[in-house]
Amino acid sequence: MYELTPKEFEILMCVVAGRRNEDIAKSLVISRRTVEAHVSHILGKTNCDSRVL
């Protein structure tokens, strides 16, 4: 398992709050695709299959 980057952690906190990728992207002024990539990296680093419990 690897440490999350500060940006990955920021996005993780948004995901935990129940925010959608599109909303996260708008608030952080990044593309939806970038959010998707970060979420994918987070899932891999945390050994999770899904962002849904």
PDBQT receptor file of N, H, CA, C and O in Angstrom, charges set to zero:
ATOM      1  N   MET A   1       0.849  -1.181   0.000  1.00  0.00    +0.000 N 
ATOM      2  CA  MET A   1       0.000   0.000   0.000  1.00  0.00    +0.000 C 
ATOM      3  C   MET A   1       0.891   1.240   0.000  1.00  0.00    +0.000 C 
ATOM      4  O   MET A   1       1.939   1.263   0.647  1.00  0.00    +0.000 OA
ATOM      5  N   TYR A   2       0.464   2.268  -0.732  1.00  0.00    +0.000 N 
ATOM      6  H   TYR A   2      -0.387   2.249  -1.258  1.00  0.00    +0.000 HD
ATOM      7  CA  TYR A   2       1.234   3.490  -0.853  1.00  0.00    +0.000 C 
ATOM      8  C   TYR A   2       0.495   4.647  -0.195  1.00  0.00    +0.000 C 
ATOM      9  O   TYR A   2      -0.724   4.608  -0.024  1.00  0.00    +0.000 OA
ATOM     10  N   GLU A   3       1.244   5.665   0.168  1.00  0.00    +0.000 N 
ATOM     11  H   GLU A   3       2.234   5.697   0.030  1.00  0.00    +0.000 HD
ATOM     12  CA  GLU A   3       0.643   6.870   0.724  1.00  0.00    +0.000 C 
ATOM     13  C   GLU A   3      -0.106   7.646  -0.349  1.00  0.00    +0.000 C 
ATOM     14  O   GLU A   3       0.297   7.664  -1.512  1.00  0.00    +0.000 OA
ATOM     15  N   LEU A   4      -1.194   8.283   0.050  1.00  0.00    +0.000 N 
ATOM     16  H   LEU A   4      -1.521   8.268   0.995  1.00  0.00    +0.000 HD
ATOM     17  CA  LEU A   4      -1.927   9.141  -0.874  1.00  0.00    +0.000 C 
ATOM     18  C   LEU A   4      -1.218  10.480  -0.987  1.00  0.00    +0.000 C 
ATOM     19  O   LEU A   4      -0.639  10.972  -0.018  1.00  0.00    +0.000 OA
ATOM     20  N   THR A   5      -1.266  11.064  -2.177  1.00  0.00    +0.000 N 
ATOM     21  H   THR A   5      -1.736  10.664  -2.964  1.00  0.00    +0.000 HD
ATOM     22  CA  THR A   5      -0.739  12.406  -2.367  1.00  0.00    +0.000 C 
ATOM     23  C   THR A   5      -1.707  13.390  -1.707  1.00  0.00    +0.000 C 
ATOM     24  O   THR A   5      -2.849  13.025  -1.426  1.00  0.00    +0.000 OA
ATOM     25  N   PRO A   6      -1.280  14.616  -1.455  1.00  0.00    +0.000 N 
ATOM     26  CA  PRO A   6      -2.203  15.609  -0.893  1.00  0.00    +0.000 C 
ATOM     27  C   PRO A   6      -3.463  15.795  -1.755  1.00  0.00    +0.000 C 
ATOM     28  O   PRO A   6      -4.558  15.937  -1.210  1.00  0.00    +0.000 OA
ATOM     29  N   LYS A   7      -3.329  15.797  -3.061  1.00  0.00    +0.000 N 
ATOM     30  H   LYS A   7      -2.440  15.681  -3.504  1.00  0.00    +0.000 HD
ATOM     31  CA  LYS A   7      -4.489  15.955  -3.943  1.00  0.00    +0.000 C 
ATOM     32  C   LYS A   7      -5.404  14.738  -3.863  1.00  0.00    +0.000 C 
ATOM     33  O   LYS A   7      -6.626  14.883  -3.835  1.00  0.00    +0.000 OA
ATOM     34  N   GLU A   8      -4.826  13.544  -3.826  1.00  0.00    +0.000 N 
ATOM     35  H   GLU A   8      -3.833  13.426  -3.849  1.00  0.00    +0.000 HD
ATOM     36  CA  GLU A   8      -5.637  12.337  -3.681  1.00  0.00    +0.000 C 
ATOM     37  C   GLU A   8      -6.401  12.363  -2.365  1.00  0.00    +0.000 C 
ATOM     38  O   GLU A   8      -7.572  11.987  -2.318  1.00  0.00    +0.000 OA
ATOM     39  N   PHE A   9      -5.750  12.802  -1.305  1.00  0.00    +0.000 N 
ATOM     40  H   PHE A   9      -4.799  13.108  -1.343  1.00  0.00    +0.000 HD
ATOM     41  CA  PHE A   9      -6.420  12.883  -0.015  1.00  0.00    +0.000 C 
ATOM     42  C   PHE A   9      -7.562  13.896  -0.060  1.00  0.00    +0.000 C 
ATOM     43  O   PHE A   9      -8.638  13.648   0.485  1.00  0.00    +0.000 OA
ATOM     44  N   GLU A  10      -7.329  15.028  -0.707  1.00  0.00    +0.000 N 
ATOM     45  H   GLU A  10      -6.455  15.229  -1.150  1.00  0.00    +0.000 HD
ATOM     46  CA  GLU A  10      -8.368  16.046  -0.847  1.00  0.00    +0.000 C 
ATOM     47  C   GLU A  10      -9.578  15.480  -1.599  1.00  0.00    +0.000 C 
ATOM     48  O   GLU A  10     -10.724  15.707  -1.211  1.00  0.00    +0.000 OA
ATOM     49  N   ILE A  11      -9.310  14.752  -2.663  1.00  0.00    +0.000 N 
ATOM     50  H   ILE A  11      -8.379  14.567  -2.979  1.00  0.00    +0.000 HD
ATOM     51  CA  ILE A  11     -10.389  14.146  -3.438  1.00  0.00    +0.000 C 
ATOM     52  C   ILE A  11     -11.066  13.044  -2.631  1.00  0.00    +0.000 C 
ATOM     53  O   ILE A  11     -12.288  12.905  -2.688  1.00  0.00    +0.000 OA
ATOM     54  N   LEU A  12     -10.306  12.268  -1.889  1.00  0.00    +0.000 N 
ATOM     55  H   LEU A  12      -9.314  12.381  -1.843  1.00  0.00    +0.000 HD
ATOM     56  CA  LEU A  12     -10.893  11.234  -1.042  1.00  0.00    +0.000 C 
ATOM     57  C   LEU A  12     -11.869  11.841  -0.049  1.00  0.00    +0.000 C 
ATOM     58  O   LEU A  12     -12.943  11.281   0.174  1.00  0.00    +0.000 OA
ATOM     59  N   MET A  13     -11.524  12.970   0.553  1.00  0.00    +0.000 N 
ATOM     60  H   MET A  13     -10.651  13.424   0.372  1.00  0.00    +0.000 HD
ATOM     61  CA  MET A  13     -12.424  13.617   1.503  1.00  0.00    +0.000 C 
ATOM     62  C   MET A  13     -13.727  14.056   0.811  1.00  0.00    +0.000 C 
ATOM     63  O   MET A  13     -14.800  14.007   1.414  1.00  0.00    +0.000 OA
ATOM     64  N   CYS A  14     -13.625  14.476  -0.436  1.00  0.00    +0.000 N 
ATOM     65  H   CYS A  14     -12.754  14.515  -0.925  1.00  0.00    +0.000 HD
ATOM     66  CA  CYS A  14     -14.821  14.836  -1.207  1.00  0.00    +0.000 C 
ATOM     67  C   CYS A  14     -15.678  13.601  -1.480  1.00  0.00    +0.000 C 
ATOM     68  O   CYS A  14     -16.904  13.654  -1.372  1.00  0.00    +0.000 OA
ATOM     69  N   VAL A  15     -15.035  12.501  -1.829  1.00  0.00    +0.000 N 
ATOM     70  H   VAL A  15     -14.040  12.459  -1.917  1.00  0.00    +0.000 HD
ATOM     71  CA  VAL A  15     -15.756  11.248  -2.087  1.00  0.00    +0.000 C 
ATOM     72  C   VAL A  15     -16.450  10.776  -0.815  1.00  0.00    +0.000 C 
ATOM     73  O   VAL A  15     -17.608  10.362  -0.853  1.00  0.00    +0.000 OA
ATOM     74  N   VAL A  16     -15.743  10.839   0.309  1.00  0.00    +0.000 N 
ATOM     75  H   VAL A  16     -14.802  11.176   0.340  1.00  0.00    +0.000 HD
ATOM     76  CA  VAL A  16     -16.313  10.434   1.594  1.00  0.00    +0.000 C 
ATOM     77  C   VAL A  16     -17.537  11.289   1.926  1.00  0.00    +0.000 C 
ATOM     78  O   VAL A  16     -18.490  10.809   2.539  1.00  0.00    +0.000 OA
ATOM     79  N   ALA A  17     -17.503  12.551   1.518  1.00  0.00    +0.000 N 
ATOM     80  H   ALA A  17     -16.729  12.941   1.020  1.00  0.00    +0.000 HD
ATOM     81  CA  ALA A  17     -18.632  13.457   1.760  1.00  0.00    +0.000 C 
ATOM     82  C   ALA A  17     -19.801  13.181   0.821  1.00  0.00    +0.000 C 
ATOM     83  O   ALA A  17     -20.860  13.798   0.939  1.00  0.00    +0.000 OA
ATOM     84  N   GLY A  18     -19.604  12.240  -0.120  1.00  0.00    +0.000 N 
ATOM     85  H   GLY A  18     -18.744  11.739  -0.216  1.00  0.00    +0.000 HD
ATOM     86  CA  GLY A  18     -20.685  11.858  -1.018  1.00  0.00    +0.000 C 
ATOM     87  C   GLY A  18     -20.800  12.689  -2.276  1.00  0.00    +0.000 C 
ATOM     88  O   GLY A  18     -21.825  12.657  -2.957  1.00  0.00    +0.000 OA
ATOM     89  N   ARG A  19     -19.758  13.431  -2.587  1.00  0.00    +0.000 N 
ATOM     90  H   ARG A  19     -18.925  13.457  -2.034  1.00  0.00    +0.000 HD
ATOM     91  CA  ARG A  19     -19.797  14.298  -3.774  1.00  0.00    +0.000 C 
ATOM     92  C   ARG A  19     -19.527  13.505  -5.042  1.00  0.00    +0.000 C 
ATOM     93  O   ARG A  19     -18.768  12.536  -5.035  1.00  0.00    +0.000 OA
ATOM     94  N   ARG A  20     -20.164  13.934  -6.139  1.00  0.00    +0.000 N 
ATOM     95  H   ARG A  20     -20.780  14.721  -6.145  1.00  0.00    +0.000 HD
ATOM     96  CA  ARG A  20     -19.982  13.294  -7.443  1.00  0.00    +0.000 C 
ATOM     97  C   ARG A  20     -18.702  13.817  -8.095  1.00  0.00    +0.000 C 
ATOM     98  O   ARG A  20     -18.241  14.914  -7.779  1.00  0.00    +0.000 OA
ATOM     99  N   ASN A  21     -18.137  13.032  -9.002  1.00  0.00    +0.000 N 
ATOM    100  H   ASN A  21     -18.512  12.141  -9.259  1.00  0.00    +0.000 HD
ATOM    101  CA  ASN A  21     -16.907  13.434  -9.694  1.00  0.00    +0.000 C 
ATOM    102  C   ASN A  21     -17.053  14.791 -10.361  1.00  0.00    +0.000 C 
ATOM    103  O   ASN A  21     -16.148  15.622 -10.285  1.00  0.00    +0.000 OA
ATOM    104  N   GLU A  22     -18.180  15.021 -11.011  1.00  0.00    +0.000 N 
ATOM    105  H   GLU A  22     -18.915  14.346 -11.072  1.00  0.00    +0.000 HD
ATOM    106  CA  GLU A  22     -18.393  16.300 -11.701  1.00  0.00    +0.000 C 
ATOM    107  C   GLU A  22     -18.357  17.473 -10.719  1.00  0.00    +0.000 C 
ATOM    108  O   GLU A  22     -17.780  18.518 -11.019  1.00  0.00    +0.000 OA
ATOM    109  N   ASP A  23     -18.967  17.300  -9.557  1.00  0.00    +0.000 N 
ATOM    110  H   ASP A  23     -19.436  16.451  -9.313  1.00  0.00    +0.000 HD
ATOM    111  CA  ASP A  23     -18.980  18.362  -8.549  1.00  0.00    +0.000 C 
ATOM    112  C   ASP A  23     -17.588  18.594  -7.969  1.00  0.00    +0.000 C 
ATOM    113  O   ASP A  23     -17.185  19.732  -7.730  1.00  0.00    +0.000 OA
ATOM    114  N   ILE A  24     -16.864  17.508  -7.748  1.00  0.00    +0.000 N 
ATOM    115  H   ILE A  24     -17.192  16.583  -7.942  1.00  0.00    +0.000 HD
ATOM    116  CA  ILE A  24     -15.490  17.619  -7.246  1.00  0.00    +0.000 C 
ATOM    117  C   ILE A  24     -14.644  18.384  -8.260  1.00  0.00    +0.000 C 
ATOM    118  O   ILE A  24     -13.890  19.287  -7.895  1.00  0.00    +0.000 OA
ATOM    119  N   ALA A  25     -14.771  18.023  -9.521  1.00  0.00    +0.000 N 
ATOM    120  H   ALA A  25     -15.384  17.291  -9.818  1.00  0.00    +0.000 HD
ATOM    121  CA  ALA A  25     -13.989  18.675 -10.580  1.00  0.00    +0.000 C 
ATOM    122  C   ALA A  25     -14.261  20.175 -10.619  1.00  0.00    +0.000 C 
ATOM    123  O   ALA A  25     -13.331  20.977 -10.703  1.00  0.00    +0.000 OA
ATOM    124  N   LYS A  26     -15.517  20.545 -10.559  1.00  0.00    +0.000 N 
ATOM    125  H   LYS A  26     -16.272  19.893 -10.490  1.00  0.00    +0.000 HD
ATOM    126  CA  LYS A  26     -15.871  21.970 -10.606  1.00  0.00    +0.000 C 
ATOM    127  C   LYS A  26     -15.298  22.728  -9.416  1.00  0.00    +0.000 C 
ATOM    128  O   LYS A  26     -14.768  23.826  -9.578  1.00  0.00    +0.000 OA
ATOM    129  N   SER A  27     -15.399  22.157  -8.230  1.00  0.00    +0.000 N 
ATOM    130  H   SER A  27     -15.830  21.264  -8.097  1.00  0.00    +0.000 HD
ATOM    131  CA  SER A  27     -14.930  22.874  -7.040  1.00  0.00    +0.000 C 
ATOM    132  C   SER A  27     -13.406  22.971  -6.987  1.00  0.00    +0.000 C 
ATOM    133  O   SER A  27     -12.863  23.926  -6.432  1.00  0.00    +0.000 OA
ATOM    134  N   LEU A  28     -12.714  21.983  -7.565  1.00  0.00    +0.000 N 
ATOM    135  H   LEU A  28     -13.155  21.207  -8.017  1.00  0.00    +0.000 HD
ATOM    136  CA  LEU A  28     -11.245  22.006  -7.544  1.00  0.00    +0.000 C 
ATOM    137  C   LEU A  28     -10.647  22.567  -8.832  1.00  0.00    +0.000 C 
ATOM    138  O   LEU A  28      -9.427  22.646  -8.978  1.00  0.00    +0.000 OA
ATOM    139  N   VAL A  29     -11.507  22.951  -9.752  1.00  0.00    +0.000 N 
ATOM    140  H   VAL A  29     -12.498  22.887  -9.633  1.00  0.00    +0.000 HD
ATOM    141  CA  VAL A  29     -11.110  23.523 -11.045  1.00  0.00    +0.000 C 
ATOM    142  C   VAL A  29     -10.146  22.585 -11.783  1.00  0.00    +0.000 C 
ATOM    143  O   VAL A  29      -9.068  22.985 -12.224  1.00  0.00    +0.000 OA
ATOM    144  N   ILE A  30     -10.577  21.329 -11.898  1.00  0.00    +0.000 N 
ATOM    145  H   ILE A  30     -11.452  21.004 -11.540  1.00  0.00    +0.000 HD
ATOM    146  CA  ILE A  30      -9.862  20.330 -12.683  1.00  0.00    +0.000 C 
ATOM    147  C   ILE A  30     -10.892  19.584 -13.517  1.00  0.00    +0.000 C 
ATOM    148  O   ILE A  30     -12.093  19.738 -13.295  1.00  0.00    +0.000 OA
ATOM    149  N   SER A  31     -10.450  18.792 -14.455  1.00  0.00    +0.000 N 
ATOM    150  H   SER A  31      -9.474  18.667 -14.635  1.00  0.00    +0.000 HD
ATOM    151  CA  SER A  31     -11.397  18.077 -15.308  1.00  0.00    +0.000 C 
ATOM    152  C   SER A  31     -12.000  16.868 -14.577  1.00  0.00    +0.000 C 
ATOM    153  O   SER A  31     -11.414  16.332 -13.636  1.00  0.00    +0.000 OA
ATOM    154  N   ARG A  32     -13.165  16.466 -15.031  1.00  0.00    +0.000 N 
ATOM    155  H   ARG A  32     -13.641  16.902 -15.795  1.00  0.00    +0.000 HD
ATOM    156  CA  ARG A  32     -13.815  15.274 -14.480  1.00  0.00    +0.000 C 
ATOM    157  C   ARG A  32     -12.907  14.063 -14.676  1.00  0.00    +0.000 C 
ATOM    158  O   ARG A  32     -12.803  13.208 -13.797  1.00  0.00    +0.000 OA
ATOM    159  N   ARG A  33     -12.257  13.995 -15.825  1.00  0.00    +0.000 N 
ATOM    160  H   ARG A  33     -12.341  14.690 -16.539  1.00  0.00    +0.000 HD
ATOM    161  CA  ARG A  33     -11.354  12.879 -16.124  1.00  0.00    +0.000 C 
ATOM    162  C   ARG A  33     -10.185  12.835 -15.137  1.00  0.00    +0.000 C 
ATOM    163  O   ARG A  33      -9.745  11.751 -14.755  1.00  0.00    +0.000 OA
ATOM    164  N   THR A  34      -9.687  13.981 -14.728  1.00  0.00    +0.000 N 
ATOM    165  H   THR A  34     -10.044  14.862 -15.039  1.00  0.00    +0.000 HD
ATOM    166  CA  THR A  34      -8.603  14.025 -13.740  1.00  0.00    +0.000 C 
ATOM    167  C   THR A  34      -9.102  13.496 -12.400  1.00  0.00    +0.000 C 
ATOM    168  O   THR A  34      -8.391  12.757 -11.719  1.00  0.00    +0.000 OA
ATOM    169  N   VAL A  35     -10.310  13.869 -12.024  1.00  0.00    +0.000 N 
ATOM    170  H   VAL A  35     -10.887  14.470 -12.578  1.00  0.00    +0.000 HD
ATOM    171  CA  VAL A  35     -10.897  13.344 -10.786  1.00  0.00    +0.000 C 
ATOM    172  C   VAL A  35     -11.018  11.829 -10.885  1.00  0.00    +0.000 C 
ATOM    173  O   VAL A  35     -10.669  11.115  -9.945  1.00  0.00    +0.000 OA
ATOM    174  N   GLU A  36     -11.511  11.336 -12.018  1.00  0.00    +0.000 N 
ATOM    175  H   GLU A  36     -11.794  11.916 -12.781  1.00  0.00    +0.000 HD
ATOM    176  CA  GLU A  36     -11.653   9.895 -12.217  1.00  0.00    +0.000 C 
ATOM    177  C   GLU A  36     -10.311   9.183 -12.071  1.00  0.00    +0.000 C 
ATOM    178  O   GLU A  36     -10.233   8.108 -11.475  1.00  0.00    +0.000 OA
ATOM    179  N   ALA A  37      -9.258   9.785 -12.615  1.00  0.00    +0.000 N 
ATOM    180  H   ALA A  37      -9.321  10.658 -13.099  1.00  0.00    +0.000 HD
ATOM    181  CA  ALA A  37      -7.923   9.189 -12.510  1.00  0.00    +0.000 C 
ATOM    182  C   ALA A  37      -7.463   9.151 -11.052  1.00  0.00    +0.000 C 
ATOM    183  O   ALA A  37      -6.923   8.146 -10.589  1.00  0.00    +0.000 OA
ATOM    184  N   HIS A  38      -7.680  10.244 -10.340  1.00  0.00    +0.000 N 
ATOM    185  H   HIS A  38      -8.118  11.061 -10.715  1.00  0.00    +0.000 HD
ATOM    186  CA  HIS A  38      -7.298  10.277  -8.924  1.00  0.00    +0.000 C 
ATOM    187  C   HIS A  38      -8.079   9.227  -8.134  1.00  0.00    +0.000 C 
ATOM    188  O   HIS A  38      -7.504   8.518  -7.307  1.00  0.00    +0.000 OA
ATOM    189  N   VAL A  39      -9.380   9.125  -8.383  1.00  0.00    +0.000 N 
ATOM    190  H   VAL A  39      -9.847   9.701  -9.054  1.00  0.00    +0.000 HD
ATOM    191  CA  VAL A  39     -10.196   8.131  -7.678  1.00  0.00    +0.000 C 
ATOM    192  C   VAL A  39      -9.684   6.724  -7.982  1.00  0.00    +0.000 C 
ATOM    193  O   VAL A  39      -9.616   5.883  -7.086  1.00  0.00    +0.000 OA
ATOM    194  N   SER A  40      -9.326   6.468  -9.226  1.00  0.00    +0.000 N 
ATOM    195  H   SER A  40      -9.381   7.152  -9.954  1.00  0.00    +0.000 HD
ATOM    196  CA  SER A  40      -8.781   5.172  -9.600  1.00  0.00    +0.000 C 
ATOM    197  C   SER A  40      -7.490   4.885  -8.841  1.00  0.00    +0.000 C 
ATOM    198  O   SER A  40      -7.291   3.771  -8.355  1.00  0.00    +0.000 OA
ATOM    199  N   HIS A  41      -6.614   5.881  -8.736  1.00  0.00    +0.000 N 
ATOM    200  H   HIS A  41      -6.776   6.785  -9.131  1.00  0.00    +0.000 HD
ATOM    201  CA  HIS A  41      -5.356   5.707  -7.998  1.00  0.00    +0.000 C 
ATOM    202  C   HIS A  41      -5.634   5.460  -6.515  1.00  0.00    +0.000 C 
ATOM    203  O   HIS A  41      -4.987   4.625  -5.883  1.00  0.00    +0.000 OA
ATOM    204  N   ILE A  42      -6.603   6.193  -5.971  1.00  0.00    +0.000 N 
ATOM    205  H   ILE A  42      -7.129   6.871  -6.484  1.00  0.00    +0.000 HD
ATOM    206  CA  ILE A  42      -6.975   6.021  -4.561  1.00  0.00    +0.000 C 
ATOM    207  C   ILE A  42      -7.463   4.597  -4.318  1.00  0.00    +0.000 C 
ATOM    208  O   ILE A  42      -7.054   3.956  -3.351  1.00  0.00    +0.000 OA
ATOM    209  N   LEU A  43      -8.332   4.105  -5.189  1.00  0.00    +0.000 N 
ATOM    210  H   LEU A  43      -8.664   4.627  -5.975  1.00  0.00    +0.000 HD
ATOM    211  CA  LEU A  43      -8.858   2.753  -5.040  1.00  0.00    +0.000 C 
ATOM    212  C   LEU A  43      -7.731   1.727  -5.091  1.00  0.00    +0.000 C 
ATOM    213  O   LEU A  43      -7.709   0.781  -4.303  1.00  0.00    +0.000 OA
ATOM    214  N   GLY A  44      -6.800   1.917  -6.017  1.00  0.00    +0.000 N 
ATOM    215  H   GLY A  44      -6.818   2.685  -6.657  1.00  0.00    +0.000 HD
ATOM    216  CA  GLY A  44      -5.673   0.996  -6.120  1.00  0.00    +0.000 C 
ATOM    217  C   GLY A  44      -4.774   1.031  -4.899  1.00  0.00    +0.000 C 
ATOM    218  O   GLY A  44      -4.356  -0.013  -4.401  1.00  0.00    +0.000 OA
ATOM    219  N   LYS A  45      -4.478   2.221  -4.419  1.00  0.00    +0.000 N 
ATOM    220  H   LYS A  45      -4.818   3.070  -4.824  1.00  0.00    +0.000 HD
ATOM    221  CA  LYS A  45      -3.593   2.368  -3.265  1.00  0.00    +0.000 C 
ATOM    222  C   LYS A  45      -4.224   1.846  -1.983  1.00  0.00    +0.000 C 
ATOM    223  O   LYS A  45      -3.519   1.394  -1.081  1.00  0.00    +0.000 OA
ATOM    224  N   THR A  46      -5.546   1.906  -1.899  1.00  0.00    +0.000 N 
ATOM    225  H   THR A  46      -6.119   2.273  -2.632  1.00  0.00    +0.000 HD
ATOM    226  CA  THR A  46      -6.240   1.445  -0.693  1.00  0.00    +0.000 C 
ATOM    227  C   THR A  46      -6.767   0.027  -0.844  1.00  0.00    +0.000 C 
ATOM    228  O   THR A  46      -7.416  -0.506   0.056  1.00  0.00    +0.000 OA
ATOM    229  N   ASN A  47      -6.480  -0.583  -2.000  1.00  0.00    +0.000 N 
ATOM    230  H   ASN A  47      -5.953  -0.150  -2.731  1.00  0.00    +0.000 HD
ATOM    231  CA  ASN A  47      -6.893  -1.954  -2.283  1.00  0.00    +0.000 C 
ATOM    232  C   ASN A  47      -8.416  -2.133  -2.192  1.00  0.00    +0.000 C 
ATOM    233  O   ASN A  47      -8.908  -3.135  -1.673  1.00  0.00    +0.000 OA
ATOM    234  N   CYS A  48      -9.144  -1.144  -2.707  1.00  0.00    +0.000 N 
ATOM    235  H   CYS A  48      -8.745  -0.330  -3.130  1.00  0.00    +0.000 HD
ATOM    236  CA  CYS A  48     -10.610  -1.179  -2.725  1.00  0.00    +0.000 C 
ATOM    237  C   CYS A  48     -11.076  -1.426  -4.162  1.00  0.00    +0.000 C 
ATOM    238  O   CYS A  48     -10.420  -1.021  -5.121  1.00  0.00    +0.000 OA
ATOM    239  N   ASP A  49     -12.212  -2.092  -4.288  1.00  0.00    +0.000 N 
ATOM    240  H   ASP A  49     -12.745  -2.421  -3.508  1.00  0.00    +0.000 HD
ATOM    241  CA  ASP A  49     -12.776  -2.373  -5.599  1.00  0.00    +0.000 C 
ATOM    242  C   ASP A  49     -13.755  -1.308  -6.061  1.00  0.00    +0.000 C 
ATOM    243  O   ASP A  49     -14.014  -1.181  -7.257  1.00  0.00    +0.000 OA
ATOM    244  N   SER A  50     -14.305  -0.538  -5.122  1.00  0.00    +0.000 N 
ATOM    245  H   SER A  50     -14.095  -0.641  -4.150  1.00  0.00    +0.000 HD
ATOM    246  CA  SER A  50     -15.345   0.415  -5.447  1.00  0.00    +0.000 C 
ATOM    247  C   SER A  50     -15.340   1.556  -4.449  1.00  0.00    +0.000 C 
ATOM    248  O   SER A  50     -14.874   1.398  -3.321  1.00  0.00    +0.000 OA
ATOM    249  N   ARG A  51     -15.856   2.701  -4.860  1.00  0.00    +0.000 N 
ATOM    250  H   ARG A  51     -16.235   2.829  -5.777  1.00  0.00    +0.000 HD
ATOM    251  CA  ARG A  51     -15.965   3.825  -3.937  1.00  0.00    +0.000 C 
ATOM    252  C   ARG A  51     -17.232   3.724  -3.090  1.00  0.00    +0.000 C 
ATOM    253  O   ARG A  51     -17.452   4.531  -2.187  1.00  0.00    +0.000 OA
ATOM    254  N   VAL A  52     -18.070   2.714  -3.394  1.00  0.00    +0.000 N 
ATOM    255  H   VAL A  52     -17.891   2.058  -4.128  1.00  0.00    +0.000 HD
ATOM    256  CA  VAL A  52     -19.327   2.520  -2.668  1.00  0.00    +0.000 C 
ATOM    257  C   VAL A  52     -19.159   1.414  -1.641  1.00  0.00    +0.000 C 
ATOM    258  O   VAL A  52     -18.580   0.368  -1.933  1.00  0.00    +0.000 OA
ATOM    259  N   LEU A  53     -19.661   1.645  -0.451  1.00  0.00    +0.000 N 
ATOM    260  H   LEU A  53     -20.132   2.495  -0.214  1.00  0.00    +0.000 HD
ATOM    261  CA  LEU A  53     -19.590   0.603   0.589  1.00  0.00    +0.000 C 
ATOM    262  C   LEU A  53     -20.736  -0.353   0.474  1.00  0.00    +0.000 C 
ATOM    263  O   LEU A  53     -20.839  -1.292   1.263  1.00  0.00    +0.000 OA
TER     264      LEU A  53
